[in-house]
């Protein structure tokens, strides 16, 4: 159960980082996540193999979350640009053709 919680939290941390920071902010965040996961697994008395697997899962989920957050941010910005371009005011000022 701890493994699933760690994966979900890591995914959310990665998505939250993608909204505000560049890719380089993911490195220190991954280190913090990995330390917290390792401490949690050691406190539960798990084996080294399960600890390593959980740390790997958390790192992968953080990167997937970062990628998903970046993709959502890109799609949102693209939608905003297209909405501005389709505005009648912008069309009249920029003399854009009507599709």
HUSULUR-V402213 format. One record per pair of residues at least 12 apart in sequence whose ideal C-beta (glycine too) atoms are under 7 Angstrom apart, sorted by the first residue. I is the first residue (numbers start at 0). GAP is how many residues later the second one is. D is the distance in Angstrom with one decimal. If there is no record, write none. Layout:
# HUSULUR-V402213
i->I gap->GAP d->D
i->I gap->GAP d->D
This chain:
# HUSULUR-V402213
i->1 gap->38 d->6.1
i->1 gap->42 d->6.4
i->2 gap->51 d->4.9
i->2 gap->54 d->6.3
i->5 gap->31 d->5.0
i->5 gap->48 d->5.8
i->5 gap->52 d->4.8
i->6 gap->50 d->5.2
i->6 gap->51 d->6.1
i->6 gap->54 d->4.4
i->9 gap->23 d->5.2
i->9 gap->48 d->4.1
i->9 gap->51 d->4.3
i->9 gap->52 d->4.1
i->9 gap->55 d->6.7
i->10 gap->50 d->4.3
i->10 gap->51 d->6.7
i->10 gap->53 d->6.3
i->10 gap->54 d->3.7
i->11 gap->53 d->6.3
i->12 gap->16 d->6.1
i->12 gap->20 d->6.3
i->12 gap->49 d->5.9
i->12 gap->52 d->6.7
i->13 gap->12 d->6.8
i->13 gap->48 d->4.0
i->13 gap->49 d->6.2
i->13 gap->50 d->6.8
i->13 gap->51 d->2.9
i->13 gap->52 d->3.8
i->13 gap->55 d->6.6
i->14 gap->50 d->4.2
i->14 gap->51 d->6.8
i->14 gap->53 d->5.9
i->14 gap->54 d->3.6
i->16 gap->12 d->5.7
i->16 gap->49 d->5.9
i->17 gap->48 d->4.6
i->17 gap->51 d->3.2
i->17 gap->52 d->4.4
i->17 gap->55 d->6.5
i->18 gap->50 d->5.8
i->18 gap->54 d->6.1
i->25 gap->36 d->6.9
i->25 gap->40 d->5.5
i->28 gap->33 d->6.9
i->29 gap->29 d->5.7
i->29 gap->32 d->5.7
i->32 gap->25 d->5.4
i->32 gap->29 d->5.8
i->33 gap->21 d->5.1
i->33 gap->24 d->6.6
i->33 gap->25 d->6.4
i->36 gap->17 d->5.5
i->36 gap->18 d->5.2
i->36 gap->21 d->4.9
i->37 gap->13 d->6.0
i->37 gap->17 d->6.1
i->40 gap->13 d->5.7
